[in-house]
Every structure is written in structure tokens, then in C-alpha cells.
């Protein structure tokens, strides 16, 4: 019975010290999480399910976060999907909010016209 192989060394790729000040090694991409990713997703879901007034904020924050992500193509973002999902929920929630407000105004106008 042979012993298991030793674990890989801690840190970056071979030949580069951990936390190298020169960025990622050639052939390796940096992986980061956008700081607003979870916020956009939570606002989008809440705007769609609970409070429609949050949906436009999710849409706006999602657009800004996507612009920031797209402006840095050399970085691999781990939560781009969360930002995109929150943004889409924000768009859908905003459309539903506008339709609901328009329907409410239509009912008020119809009630005022029959009175």
C-alpha cells in the first residue's frame, strides 16, 4: 500500500510566491466576486416577490455592476450569473410594477368617470 501523494503547495502557481504583487501568472486568470452581486440578486428577488418598489433599484444596480464587470475582461468574476439574474428579476419586477400602476390608474379613472 502506497501512501497518498502530498498536498499541493500553498499559494499561487509554481514559481510565483503567494499573493504575488505582479498579479496573476501568465495563463492564470484572477477570480473575484463582485461586491454588489449578492445585493443585486436579493433586491431583484425581493422586488419580484415581495415589494415591487425594490425592482428598479435592482435593475439600476445590476446595470452598473454589469458595466463594471464588462470593463475588466482580464478578471474572471465568480458571481456574474448572480448579477445577471438579479438584474433580470429587477427588469421583470419593474415591468410588473409599471403595469400594476397603470392598471390602478385606469381603475381610478374608470371609477371617477362612472360616478
C-alpha positions as CSV (number, residue, x, y, z in Angstrom):
1,X,0.0,0.0,0.0
2,X,1.5,3.3,-1.0
3,X,0.9,6.5,0.9
4,X,-1.3,9.2,-0.7
5,X,0.6,11.9,-2.6
6,X,1.5,15.1,-0.7
7,X,-0.9,18.0,-1.0
8,X,-0.1,20.7,-3.5
9,X,1.9,23.6,-2.1
10,X,0.0,26.6,-0.8
11,X,0.0,29.8,-2.7
12,X,-0.1,30.6,-6.4
13,X,1.2,28.7,-9.4
14,X,4.7,27.2,-9.3
15,X,7.4,29.8,-9.4
16,X,5.2,32.6,-8.0
17,X,5.0,33.5,-4.4
18,X,1.6,33.6,-2.7
19,X,-0.1,36.9,-3.2
20,X,2.3,38.0,-5.9
21,X,2.3,41.8,-6.3
22,X,2.6,41.3,-10.1
23,X,-1.0,39.9,-10.4
24,X,-1.8,36.5,-11.8
25,X,0.8,34.4,-13.6
26,X,0.6,34.2,-17.3
27,X,-2.1,31.8,-18.3
28,X,-3.9,32.2,-15.0
29,X,-6.9,34.5,-14.5
30,X,-7.7,36.3,-11.3
31,X,-11.1,35.1,-9.9
32,X,-13.0,37.7,-7.9
33,X,-16.5,38.2,-6.6
34,X,-18.2,41.5,-7.4
35,X,-19.1,43.2,-4.1
36,X,-22.7,44.1,-5.3
37,X,-23.5,40.7,-6.7
38,X,-25.5,39.4,-3.7
39,X,-27.1,42.8,-3.2
40,X,-28.4,42.9,-6.8
41,X,-29.7,39.3,-6.5
42,X,-31.5,39.9,-3.2
43,X,-33.0,43.2,-4.4
44,X,-34.2,41.6,-7.6
45,X,-35.9,38.7,-5.9
46,X,-37.5,40.9,-3.3
47,X,-38.6,43.3,-6.0
48,X,-40.2,40.5,-7.9
49,X,-41.8,38.6,-5.0
50,X,-42.3,40.9,-2.0
51,X,-42.0,44.6,-2.7
52,X,-42.1,45.8,-6.3
53,X,-40.6,49.2,-5.4
54,X,-37.2,47.5,-5.0
55,X,-37.2,46.2,-8.6
56,X,-36.0,49.4,-10.2
57,X,-33.1,49.6,-7.7
58,X,-32.1,46.0,-8.6
59,X,-32.2,46.9,-12.3
60,X,-30.1,50.0,-11.9
61,X,-27.5,48.4,-9.5
62,X,-27.4,45.4,-11.8
63,X,-26.7,47.6,-14.9
64,X,-23.9,49.3,-13.0
65,X,-22.4,46.1,-11.8
66,X,-22.5,44.5,-15.3
67,X,-20.8,47.6,-16.7
68,X,-18.0,47.2,-14.1
69,X,-17.7,43.5,-14.8
70,X,-17.5,44.1,-18.6
71,X,-15.0,46.9,-18.2
72,X,-12.5,44.4,-16.7
73,X,-12.3,41.4,-19.0
74,X,-9.0,40.2,-17.6
75,X,-10.7,39.2,-14.4
76,X,-12.9,36.2,-14.1
77,X,-15.9,37.1,-12.0
78,X,-17.4,34.3,-9.9
79,X,-20.8,35.8,-9.5
80,X,-21.6,37.3,-12.9
81,X,-24.6,34.9,-13.0
82,X,-26.0,36.3,-9.8
83,X,-25.7,39.9,-11.0
84,X,-27.4,38.9,-14.3
85,X,-30.2,37.0,-12.5
86,X,-30.8,39.9,-10.1
87,X,-30.8,42.4,-13.0
88,X,-33.3,40.3,-14.9
89,X,-35.6,39.9,-11.8
90,X,-35.3,43.7,-11.5
91,X,-36.4,44.2,-15.1
92,X,-39.4,41.9,-14.8
93,X,-40.4,43.4,-11.4
94,X,-40.1,46.9,-12.9
95,X,-42.4,46.0,-15.8
96,X,-44.9,44.4,-13.4
97,X,-44.8,47.5,-11.2
98,X,-45.5,49.8,-14.2
99,X,-48.3,47.5,-15.4
100,X,-49.8,47.4,-11.9
101,X,-49.6,51.2,-11.5
102,X,-51.2,51.7,-15.0
103,X,-54.0,49.3,-14.1
104,X,-54.6,51.1,-10.8
105,X,-54.7,54.5,-12.5
106,X,-57.1,53.0,-15.1
107,X,-59.4,51.7,-12.4
108,X,-59.4,55.1,-10.6
109,X,-60.2,56.9,-13.9
110,X,-63.0,54.5,-14.7
111,X,-64.5,54.8,-11.2
112,X,-64.3,58.6,-11.4
113,X,-66.0,58.6,-14.9
114,X,-68.9,56.5,-13.7
115,X,-69.5,58.5,-10.5
